[in-house]
Amino acid sequence: MEIEYKNEDYKNKESIYKVGNVIEYRGEIYLVCETPLALGERKYFLVSLKTSKVSSLMFKTLEKLEENIRSVSDRLVKAKLTVDYKLDGDE
């Protein structure tokens, strides 16, 4: 996996914590994700695009995620994710 990172600041009066957004959070790059659970419940969390690790912190709403995670330095960034499906040695 390779990340093409563009150092641009996207100002947004609304929350930047929306499913699918890529956020720079404390110097790391994260994807805001959602997972469905039983009975229509959902959980919201972050996945590091550098390490592919899933955050151990999960929240019932995007508002709770933002409330507990957000810092003043957070920003929405433009990122391009490239996934190379070929294995080493493949042509």
Secondary structure as the mmCIF struct_conf table of DSSP 4:
data_model
#
loop_
_struct_conf.conf_type_id
_struct_conf.id
_struct_conf.beg_label_comp_id
_struct_conf.beg_label_asym_id
_struct_conf.beg_label_seq_id
_struct_conf.end_label_comp_id
_struct_conf.end_label_asym_id
_struct_conf.end_label_seq_id
STRN STRN1 GLU A 2 TYR A 10
BEND BEND1 LYS A 13 GLU A 14
BEND BEND2 ILE A 16 ILE A 16
TURN_TY1_P TURN_TY1_P1 VAL A 19 GLY A 20
STRN STRN2 VAL A 22 TYR A 25
TURN_TY1_P TURN_TY1_P2 ARG A 26 GLY A 27
STRN STRN3 GLU A 28 PRO A 36
HELX_RH_3T_P HELX_RH_3T_P1 ALA A 38 GLY A 40
STRN STRN4 ARG A 42 SER A 48
TURN_TY1_P TURN_TY1_P3 LEU A 49 THR A 51
HELX_LH_PP_P HELX_LH_PP_P1 LYS A 53 LYS A 53
STRN STRN5 VAL A 54 VAL A 54
HELX_LH_PP_P HELX_LH_PP_P2 SER A 55 SER A 55
BEND BEND3 SER A 56 SER A 56
STRN STRN6 PHE A 59 PHE A 59
BEND BEND4 LYS A 60 THR A 61
HELX_RH_AL_P HELX_RH_AL_P1 LEU A 62 ILE A 69
TURN_TY1_P TURN_TY1_P4 VAL A 72 SER A 73
STRN STRN7 ARG A 75 THR A 82
HELX_LH_PP_P HELX_LH_PP_P3 LYS A 86 LEU A 87
TURN_TY1_P TURN_TY1_P5 ASP A 88 GLY A 89
#
